[in-house]
């Protein structure tokens, strides 16, 4: 089996560059180690009687394309120096990038809107802009707008560190960032306007053949989180409105040799699902950290240098996921309890990686960085519909912690939304952070406390969850 360093095939320069990713995406504002959480708990409960026509539970889905109008620097691979001439510039678009949104409107509480963006990462700066604009347009609390990203390595650099490292020049294209924010806002508003009386169905399964953890070559304890979860929304006539599918794997079937804009396998999944079952179908990533790679279940991806998968592999990958989702669709059980509960928290992570602190001085992305040893703030949101639980994590969570989070969430089904509300790089166990065999991931991590912090917050949040 190819080891992790060979799989990335980018050597020391890639490591240096990606060090800056998580660094510059650390929870933005300076905080304090008092851990004075800004928590908003919503105890508004929806109407249990979904047959009440006067106060129905409503759902709406929408999708907005995020076109890349000109050549931009792409995110996800490579480190570049001296001039942006050497950067990975896009040469066109293979398949569209989207912002896809689902709005859940209880009968007697403010709606919850989930927006998924085909992007390598959406930092808290843009998350807050999206939240604020939708909040102002709909007069709802910004905390009720959940924003997450796919982590596609075929999308523009929306973080900033895939530009030029020295002399520092951001890889972010201002025009595209503005279009991304506008498209995400429009998707959220469109989903809200599209809401209609609906019922929800849920099912859970597993998918182990499409992904693997390369760390198994150096760590016998390395695992994947194979859980799949599916939500199905139907209108009053039983027609499909949309679905939400949750599973974990890096969207990088196409490797660094690719210069065409692509959503990677989530894009193939949308296309197949929309064409075959109708409605608007959303994919949301789960535990993909340290680092869960795509795998061709029939032949395996032959990675030689920079040559990874092919466009045919992307389509085949989407085909298998669509088959998984459609099988779950046949098994889905109708929800009978539509009460809604939401908790939003500001949490703090301690910056202990000296390379991150140094990277903060380069000012490649528009956010603040705490000094080394200080705390920076990010946010976390959890909500439930009946006894189905949803929770965000602000980075690439390793499967070990992902499985622990699922256990803490409880409920009948869990939707673990990683890269949610922010992007902080890898979120690992303390043991992994300190292992030499995890050094590549450690230098892309905020520090050893961030993983335990996520577990601490999930424990506090879900232990207090109403029955």
Protein Blocks (a to p, Z undefined) as FASTA:
>chain_A
ZZfklmnonojmlmmmmmmmmmmmgcfbdcdfklpacddddfbdcdfblmlmklccdddd
dddddddfbdcddehiacdehiaklpccdfbdfbdcdddddddddfkbccddddddddfb
dcfklmmmmmmmmmmmnopafklpccddehiakbccfkopamcfbdcddfbdfklmmmmm
mmmmmmmmmmmmmgccddddddddddfklpccfklmmomkbccdfbdcddddddfkopaf
bdcdddddddffbafkbccdcekjmlmmmmmmmmmngpjdddddddfehiacdddfknop
adehjaccdfklmmmmmmmmmmmmmmmmmmpccdfbfcdcddddddddddfbfklmmmmm
nopaccddddehiacddddddddehjaccdddebdddfklmmmmmmmngpjbdcddehih
iaebjaddfklmmpmklmmmmmmcfbjklmmmmmmmmmmmmmmpcZZ
